[in-house]
Each structure stands twice: as structure tokens, then as C-alpha cells.
Amino acid sequence: MKINITGGELDRREVDEYIRYAYQKHPGRQIDQLDINIDGEFVDLQIHFKDMDFQHAYRSADYLVNNMEKLNDAKQSEFSQKEKHSV
């Protein structure tokens, strides 16, 4: 992860806390870059995320799943019998 600090200086402990905060605020996301802008007593964080691989989502009975194995046999059968539209 790349960390950019502007407008002042921070010790390593403070930087680690901002990193921890960013991961808690956005669980499951991979952070590529963290920009820390110091403005007096205030600190602005700008978080840049890594691109995530797109996962196909299947819609069945008004809910979305990312894997057909999560559906029961009846729903899998229903999905396989649907007419698929070309994009």
C-alpha cells in the first residue's frame, strides 16, 4: 500500500491507526493507496481501492447470489429452464 502524507508529519503509530481505521471502515476491500492530508488539527483521508474482479450475480426470487451452488435444487432447476437473453 502506498501512503502519501501532505501538510505535515505523522509518526508511524498515527499512520498505523489511520490504516487500521480505513480497513475497519471498508471491510473486505483492498486498499491500494491512502492519502493523508493534515490541515491544522484536522486530517482528511482519501482511500484508493484496488480493482476487484467482477463476479457474476444470479437473480433468483428477488435476491442475488454469486454462486449457483448456494441455491437449492428447485431454484437451480428453475434457473436452468429460464430463457436467457443475449446482451
N, CA, C and O atoms as CSV, one atom per row, in Angstrom:
chain,resi,resn,atom,element,x,y,z
A,1,MET,N,N,0.841,-1.164,0.000
A,1,MET,CA,C,0.000,0.000,0.000
A,1,MET,C,C,0.892,1.234,0.000
A,1,MET,O,O,1.878,1.321,0.731
A,2,LYS,N,N,0.507,2.185,-0.849
A,2,LYS,CA,C,1.257,3.434,-0.912
A,2,LYS,C,C,0.571,4.451,0.001
A,2,LYS,O,O,-0.653,4.579,-0.019
A,3,ILE,N,N,1.356,5.170,0.795
A,3,ILE,CA,C,0.824,6.165,1.721
A,3,ILE,C,C,1.453,7.518,1.396
A,3,ILE,O,O,2.676,7.657,1.372
A,4,ASN,N,N,0.599,8.511,1.146
A,4,ASN,CA,C,1.054,9.869,0.866
A,4,ASN,C,C,0.589,10.779,1.998
A,4,ASN,O,O,-0.598,10.815,2.323
A,5,ILE,N,N,1.528,11.514,2.600
A,5,ILE,CA,C,1.201,12.439,3.689
A,5,ILE,C,C,1.553,13.847,3.223
A,5,ILE,O,O,2.685,14.114,2.821
A,6,THR,N,N,0.554,14.759,3.283
A,6,THR,CA,C,0.789,16.149,2.894
A,6,THR,C,C,0.331,17.073,4.011
A,6,THR,O,O,-0.588,16.741,4.761
A,7,GLY,N,N,0.962,18.216,4.120
A,7,GLY,CA,C,0.543,19.234,5.074
A,7,GLY,C,C,1.129,19.083,6.459
A,7,GLY,O,O,0.746,19.828,7.361
A,8,GLY,N,N,2.024,18.168,6.662
A,8,GLY,CA,C,2.614,17.989,7.982
A,8,GLY,C,C,3.305,16.639,8.095
A,8,GLY,O,O,3.573,15.969,7.098
A,9,GLU,N,N,3.587,16.255,9.340
A,9,GLU,CA,C,4.268,14.994,9.599
A,9,GLU,C,C,3.479,14.186,10.617
A,9,GLU,O,O,2.822,14.745,11.495
A,10,LEU,N,N,3.550,12.862,10.491
A,10,LEU,CA,C,2.916,11.939,11.429
A,10,LEU,C,C,3.936,10.885,11.821
A,10,LEU,O,O,4.791,10.508,11.020
A,11,ASP,N,N,3.841,10.410,13.058
A,11,ASP,CA,C,4.720,9.303,13.422
A,11,ASP,C,C,4.082,7.991,12.952
A,11,ASP,O,O,2.908,7.957,12.584
A,12,ARG,N,N,4.853,6.944,12.971
A,12,ARG,CA,C,4.415,5.649,12.432
A,12,ARG,C,C,3.173,5.124,13.148
A,12,ARG,O,O,2.318,4.505,12.515
A,13,ARG,N,N,3.060,5.354,14.433
A,13,ARG,CA,C,1.910,4.880,15.212
A,13,ARG,C,C,0.613,5.504,14.705
A,13,ARG,O,O,-0.402,4.820,14.573
A,14,GLU,N,N,0.652,6.820,14.420
A,14,GLU,CA,C,-0.528,7.509,13.908
A,14,GLU,C,C,-0.910,6.999,12.514
A,14,GLU,O,O,-2.088,6.798,12.220
A,15,VAL,N,N,0.079,6.796,11.679
A,15,VAL,CA,C,-0.177,6.269,10.334
A,15,VAL,C,C,-0.816,4.888,10.434
A,15,VAL,O,O,-1.768,4.592,9.712
A,16,ASP,N,N,-0.302,4.046,11.319
A,16,ASP,CA,C,-0.866,2.708,11.517
A,16,ASP,C,C,-2.328,2.778,11.967
A,16,ASP,O,O,-3.144,1.957,11.549
A,17,GLU,N,N,-2.659,3.747,12.811
A,17,GLU,CA,C,-4.044,3.917,13.260
A,17,GLU,C,C,-4.957,4.321,12.112
A,17,GLU,O,O,-6.086,3.838,12.026
A,18,TYR,N,N,-4.491,5.197,11.230
A,18,TYR,CA,C,-5.300,5.592,10.073
A,18,TYR,C,C,-5.492,4.419,9.110
A,18,TYR,O,O,-6.561,4.269,8.519
A,19,ILE,N,N,-4.468,3.596,8.954
A,19,ILE,CA,C,-4.590,2.394,8.122
A,19,ILE,C,C,-5.617,1.452,8.733
A,19,ILE,O,O,-6.482,0.935,8.025
A,20,ARG,N,N,-5.531,1.225,10.032
A,20,ARG,CA,C,-6.477,0.355,10.731
A,20,ARG,C,C,-7.909,0.893,10.584
A,20,ARG,O,O,-8.845,0.125,10.364
A,21,TYR,N,N,-8.069,2.215,10.708
A,21,TYR,CA,C,-9.385,2.840,10.557
A,21,TYR,C,C,-9.939,2.596,9.149
A,21,TYR,O,O,-11.113,2.261,8.993
A,22,ALA,N,N,-9.100,2.761,8.133
A,22,ALA,CA,C,-9.544,2.584,6.750
A,22,ALA,C,C,-10.021,1.150,6.513
A,22,ALA,O,O,-11.041,0.939,5.858
A,23,TYR,N,N,-9.294,0.170,7.038
A,23,TYR,CA,C,-9.702,-1.227,6.871
A,23,TYR,C,C,-10.978,-1.531,7.648
A,23,TYR,O,O,-11.802,-2.313,7.175
A,24,GLN,N,N,-11.167,-0.941,8.820
A,24,GLN,CA,C,-12.400,-1.148,9.580
A,24,GLN,C,C,-13.582,-0.485,8.888
A,24,GLN,O,O,-14.689,-1.023,8.902
A,25,LYS,N,N,-13.362,0.663,8.289
A,25,LYS,CA,C,-14.427,1.402,7.613
A,25,LYS,C,C,-14.878,0.695,6.334
A,25,LYS,O,O,-16.046,0.784,5.957
A,26,HIS,N,N,-13.963,-0.002,5.669
A,26,HIS,CA,C,-14.253,-0.675,4.399
A,26,HIS,C,C,-13.801,-2.135,4.458
A,26,HIS,O,O,-12.828,-2.501,3.800
A,27,PRO,N,N,-14.487,-2.967,5.231
A,27,PRO,CA,C,-14.068,-4.370,5.347
A,27,PRO,C,C,-14.206,-5.105,4.008
A,27,PRO,O,O,-15.151,-4.871,3.255
A,28,GLY,N,N,-13.276,-5.972,3.734
A,28,GLY,CA,C,-13.321,-6.762,2.517
A,28,GLY,C,C,-12.768,-6.077,1.289
A,28,GLY,O,O,-12.663,-6.706,0.236
A,29,ARG,N,N,-12.414,-4.819,1.386
A,29,ARG,CA,C,-11.854,-4.089,0.247
A,29,ARG,C,C,-10.334,-4.058,0.374
A,29,ARG,O,O,-9.794,-4.017,1.479
A,30,GLN,N,N,-9.664,-4.078,-0.746
A,30,GLN,CA,C,-8.205,-3.998,-0.759
A,30,GLN,C,C,-7.802,-2.556,-1.051
A,30,GLN,O,O,-8.184,-1.984,-2.072
A,31,ILE,N,N,-7.034,-1.990,-0.149
A,31,ILE,CA,C,-6.620,-0.602,-0.290
A,31,ILE,C,C,-5.314,-0.545,-1.070
A,31,ILE,O,O,-4.338,-1.215,-0.731
A,32,ASP,N,N,-5.315,0.270,-2.122
A,32,ASP,CA,C,-4.131,0.426,-2.957
A,32,ASP,C,C,-3.297,1.611,-2.491
A,32,ASP,O,O,-2.068,1.540,-2.466
A,33,GLN,N,N,-3.974,2.714,-2.118
A,33,GLN,CA,C,-3.268,3.933,-1.744
A,33,GLN,C,C,-4.083,4.685,-0.701
A,33,GLN,O,O,-5.313,4.707,-0.756
A,34,LEU,N,N,-3.384,5.304,0.253
A,34,LEU,CA,C,-4.018,6.107,1.291
A,34,LEU,C,C,-3.362,7.482,1.285
A,34,LEU,O,O,-2.161,7.611,1.521
A,35,ASP,N,N,-4.173,8.516,1.009
A,35,ASP,CA,C,-3.690,9.896,1.034
A,35,ASP,C,C,-4.125,10.532,2.344
A,35,ASP,O,O,-5.316,10.561,2.653
A,36,ILE,N,N,-3.173,11.040,3.114
A,36,ILE,CA,C,-3.454,11.692,4.382
A,36,ILE,C,C,-3.076,13.157,4.241
A,36,ILE,O,O,-1.911,13.494,4.031
A,37,ASN,N,N,-4.089,14.036,4.361
A,37,ASN,CA,C,-3.859,15.473,4.235
A,37,ASN,C,C,-4.075,16.109,5.607
A,37,ASN,O,O,-5.186,16.082,6.138
A,38,ILE,N,N,-3.020,16.679,6.179
A,38,ILE,CA,C,-3.084,17.300,7.502
A,38,ILE,C,C,-3.391,18.781,7.326
A,38,ILE,O,O,-2.690,19.494,6.608
A,39,ASP,N,N,-4.469,19.238,8.004
A,39,ASP,CA,C,-4.891,20.633,7.929
A,39,ASP,C,C,-5.083,21.137,9.358
A,39,ASP,O,O,-6.198,21.149,9.880
A,40,GLY,N,N,-3.985,21.548,9.978
A,40,GLY,CA,C,-4.050,22.004,11.365
A,40,GLY,C,C,-4.366,20.840,12.289
A,40,GLY,O,O,-3.603,19.879,12.377
A,41,GLU,N,N,-5.510,20.935,12.983
A,41,GLU,CA,C,-5.930,19.865,13.882
A,41,GLU,C,C,-6.745,18.793,13.165
A,41,GLU,O,O,-7.084,17.769,13.758
A,42,PHE,N,N,-7.058,19.022,11.900
A,42,PHE,CA,C,-7.906,18.106,11.151
A,42,PHE,C,C,-7.079,17.281,10.180
A,42,PHE,O,O,-6.039,17.720,9.691
A,43,VAL,N,N,-7.566,16.073,9.911
A,43,VAL,CA,C,-6.907,15.178,8.966
A,43,VAL,C,C,-7.963,14.664,7.987
A,43,VAL,O,O,-9.006,14.155,8.397
A,44,ASP,N,N,-7.683,14.800,6.704
A,44,ASP,CA,C,-8.560,14.256,5.665
A,44,ASP,C,C,-7.917,12.992,5.113
A,44,ASP,O,O,-6.723,12.970,4.812
A,45,LEU,N,N,-8.719,11.940,4.982
A,45,LEU,CA,C,-8.241,10.694,4.405
A,45,LEU,C,C,-8.908,10.490,3.059
A,45,LEU,O,O,-10.117,10.676,2.918
A,46,GLN,N,N,-8.121,10.111,2.079
A,46,GLN,CA,C,-8.663,9.711,0.787
A,46,GLN,C,C,-8.134,8.311,0.518
A,46,GLN,O,O,-6.926,8.076,0.500
A,47,ILE,N,N,-9.061,7.392,0.311
A,47,ILE,CA,C,-8.707,5.989,0.157
A,47,ILE,C,C,-8.925,5.582,-1.291
A,47,ILE,O,O,-9.990,5.819,-1.862
A,48,HIS,N,N,-7.911,4.973,-1.876
A,48,HIS,CA,C,-7.994,4.459,-3.247
A,48,HIS,C,C,-7.957,2.936,-3.159
A,48,HIS,O,O,-7.059,2.363,-2.542
A,49,PHE,N,N,-8.937,2.289,-3.777
A,49,PHE,CA,C,-9.050,0.836,-3.693
A,49,PHE,C,C,-8.478,0.170,-4.931
A,49,PHE,O,O,-8.452,0.754,-6.014
A,50,LYS,N,N,-8.021,-1.064,-4.752
A,50,LYS,CA,C,-7.587,-1.876,-5.887
A,50,LYS,C,C,-8.832,-2.335,-6.633
A,50,LYS,O,O,-9.898,-2.515,-6.044
A,51,ASP,N,N,-8.676,-2.520,-7.948
A,51,ASP,CA,C,-9.783,-3.033,-8.746
A,51,ASP,C,C,-10.081,-4.460,-8.311
A,51,ASP,O,O,-9.183,-5.273,-8.090
A,52,MET,N,N,-11.368,-4.730,-8.198
A,52,MET,CA,C,-11.796,-6.071,-7.784
A,52,MET,C,C,-12.282,-6.823,-9.017
A,52,MET,O,O,-12.831,-6.223,-9.941
A,53,ASP,N,N,-12.080,-8.128,-9.028
A,53,ASP,CA,C,-12.593,-8.952,-10.114
A,53,ASP,C,C,-14.114,-8.976,-10.047
A,53,ASP,O,O,-14.698,-9.101,-8.971
A,54,PHE,N,N,-14.739,-8.855,-11.192
A,54,PHE,CA,C,-16.190,-8.881,-11.251
A,54,PHE,C,C,-16.676,-10.313,-11.097
A,54,PHE,O,O,-16.166,-11.227,-11.746
A,55,GLN,N,N,-17.658,-10.499,-10.241
A,55,GLN,CA,C,-18.281,-11.810,-10.084
A,55,GLN,C,C,-19.691,-11.732,-10.630
A,55,GLN,O,O,-20.427,-10.788,-10.342
A,56,HIS,N,N,-20.062,-12.713,-11.411
A,56,HIS,CA,C,-21.412,-12.733,-11.969
A,56,HIS,C,C,-22.417,-12.941,-10.849
A,56,HIS,O,O,-22.205,-13.770,-9.964
A,57,ALA,N,N,-23.502,-12.196,-10.885
A,57,ALA,CA,C,-24.559,-12.333,-9.887
A,57,ALA,C,C,-25.779,-12.952,-10.557
A,57,ALA,O,O,-26.180,-12.530,-11.642
A,58,TYR,N,N,-26.359,-13.937,-9.917
A,58,TYR,CA,C,-27.540,-14.594,-10.420
A,58,TYR,C,C,-28.748,-14.124,-9.623
A,58,TYR,O,O,-28.716,-14.095,-8.392
A,59,ARG,N,N,-29.812,-13.756,-10.329
A,59,ARG,CA,C,-31.008,-13.284,-9.640
A,59,ARG,C,C,-32.018,-14.419,-9.603
A,59,ARG,O,O,-32.351,-15.004,-10.634
A,60,SER,N,N,-32.492,-14.720,-8.423
A,60,SER,CA,C,-33.484,-15.762,-8.263
A,60,SER,C,C,-34.425,-15.370,-7.143
A,60,SER,O,O,-33.987,-15.140,-6.016
A,61,ALA,N,N,-35.708,-15.292,-7.438
A,61,ALA,CA,C,-36.743,-14.990,-6.437
A,61,ALA,C,C,-36.433,-13.699,-5.689
A,61,ALA,O,O,-36.563,-13.632,-4.466
A,62,ASP,N,N,-36.022,-12.671,-6.436
A,62,ASP,CA,C,-35.782,-11.336,-5.882
A,62,ASP,C,C,-34.629,-11.254,-4.892
A,62,ASP,O,O,-34.628,-10.370,-4.035
A,63,TYR,N,N,-33.667,-12.131,-4.981
A,63,TYR,CA,C,-32.432,-11.965,-4.227
A,63,TYR,C,C,-31.269,-12.374,-5.112
A,63,TYR,O,O,-31.438,-13.141,-6.060
A,64,LEU,N,N,-30.093,-11.860,-4.800
A,64,LEU,CA,C,-28.923,-12.107,-5.630
A,64,LEU,C,C,-27.959,-13.072,-4.942
A,64,LEU,O,O,-27.744,-13.002,-3.732
A,65,VAL,N,N,-27.393,-13.962,-5.727
A,65,VAL,CA,C,-26.345,-14.861,-5.225
A,65,VAL,C,C,-25.197,-14.805,-6.224
A,65,VAL,O,O,-25.417,-14.544,-7.407
A,66,ASN,N,N,-23.991,-15.044,-5.763
A,66,ASN,CA,C,-22.843,-15.005,-6.666
A,66,ASN,C,C,-22.400,-16.387,-7.100
A,66,ASN,O,O,-21.424,-16.530,-7.837
A,67,ASN,N,N,-23.124,-17.418,-6.640
A,67,ASN,CA,C,-22.742,-18.776,-6.958
A,67,ASN,C,C,-24.004,-19.621,-6.996
A,67,ASN,O,O,-24.798,-19.596,-6.055
A,68,MET,N,N,-24.195,-20.364,-8.069
A,68,MET,CA,C,-25.408,-21.176,-8.220
A,68,MET,C,C,-25.491,-22.291,-7.171
A,68,MET,O,O,-26.582,-22.779,-6.875
A,69,GLU,N,N,-24.359,-22.690,-6.616
A,69,GLU,CA,C,-24.359,-23.762,-5.623
A,69,GLU,C,C,-25.074,-23.370,-4.337
A,69,GLU,O,O,-25.462,-24.233,-3.549
A,70,LYS,N,N,-25.249,-22.053,-4.122
A,70,LYS,CA,C,-25.943,-21.594,-2.924
A,70,LYS,C,C,-27.453,-21.804,-3.014
A,70,LYS,O,O,-28.154,-21.754,-2.003
A,71,LEU,N,N,-27.956,-22.043,-4.242
A,71,LEU,CA,C,-29.389,-22.239,-4.432
A,71,LEU,C,C,-29.753,-23.703,-4.215
A,71,LEU,O,O,-28.942,-24.595,-4.462
A,72,ASN,N,N,-30.981,-23.945,-3.749
A,72,ASN,CA,C,-31.421,-25.332,-3.580
A,72,ASN,C,C,-31.738,-25.933,-4.951
A,72,ASN,O,O,-31.706,-25.226,-5.959
A,73,ASP,N,N,-32.046,-27.234,-4.994
A,73,ASP,CA,C,-32.255,-27.937,-6.261
A,73,ASP,C,C,-33.395,-27.339,-7.082
A,73,ASP,O,O,-33.289,-27.238,-8.304
A,74,ALA,N,N,-34.478,-26.945,-6.425
A,74,ALA,CA,C,-35.624,-26.385,-7.139
A,74,ALA,C,C,-35.250,-25.074,-7.823
A,74,ALA,O,O,-35.623,-24.849,-8.975
A,75,LYS,N,N,-34.529,-24.222,-7.139
A,75,LYS,CA,C,-34.119,-22.939,-7.716
A,75,LYS,C,C,-33.110,-23.145,-8.843
A,75,LYS,O,O,-33.150,-22.430,-9.845
A,76,GLN,N,N,-32.205,-24.112,-8.692
A,76,GLN,CA,C,-31.250,-24.393,-9.761
A,76,GLN,C,C,-31.981,-24.879,-11.008
A,76,GLN,O,O,-31.636,-24.491,-12.124
A,77,SER,N,N,-32.984,-25.721,-10.822
A,77,SER,CA,C,-33.779,-26.217,-11.937
A,77,SER,C,C,-34.547,-25.069,-12.595
A,77,SER,O,O,-34.587,-24.963,-13.820
A,78,GLU,N,N,-35.155,-24.212,-11.773
A,78,GLU,CA,C,-35.890,-23.056,-12.281
A,78,GLU,C,C,-34.970,-22.155,-13.107
A,78,GLU,O,O,-35.356,-21.688,-14.178
A,79,PHE,N,N,-33.771,-21.916,-12.615
A,79,PHE,CA,C,-32.829,-21.049,-13.312
A,79,PHE,C,C,-32.388,-21.664,-14.637
A,79,PHE,O,O,-32.251,-20.950,-15.631
A,80,SER,N,N,-32.167,-22.969,-14.666
A,80,SER,CA,C,-31.707,-23.611,-15.896
A,80,SER,C,C,-32.791,-23.627,-16.967
A,80,SER,O,O,-32.472,-23.717,-18.152
A,81,GLN,N,N,-34.077,-23.540,-16.580
A,81,GLN,CA,C,-35.172,-23.557,-17.533
A,81,GLN,C,C,-35.535,-22.173,-18.060
A,81,GLN,O,O,-36.324,-22.060,-18.998
A,82,LYS,N,N,-34.968,-21.112,-17.469
A,82,LYS,CA,C,-35.273,-19.759,-17.916
A,82,LYS,C,C,-34.666,-19.494,-19.283
A,82,LYS,O,O,-33.617,-20.036,-19.631
A,83,GLU,N,N,-35.350,-18.646,-20.056
A,83,GLU,CA,C,-34.820,-18.248,-21.344
A,83,GLU,C,C,-33.764,-17.170,-21.121
A,83,GLU,O,O,-34.020,-16.158,-20.469
A,84,LYS,N,N,-32.597,-17.398,-21.662
A,84,LYS,CA,C,-31.506,-16.464,-21.461
A,84,LYS,C,C,-31.513,-15.448,-22.584
A,84,LYS,O,O,-31.673,-15.810,-23.750
A,85,HIS,N,N,-31.342,-14.175,-22.245
A,85,HIS,CA,C,-31.336,-13.090,-23.217
A,85,HIS,C,C,-29.905,-12.738,-23.581
A,85,HIS,O,O,-29.026,-12.706,-22.719
A,86,SER,N,N,-29.677,-12.479,-24.843
A,86,SER,CA,C,-28.319,-12.079,-25.245
A,86,SER,C,C,-28.111,-10.609,-24.961
A,86,SER,O,O,-29.053,-9.818,-24.993
A,87,VAL,N,N,-26.875,-10.250,-24.682
A,87,VAL,CA,C,-26.552,-8.861,-24.347
A,87,VAL,C,C,-25.839,-8.223,-25.506
A,87,VAL,O,O,-25.474,-7.050,-25.436
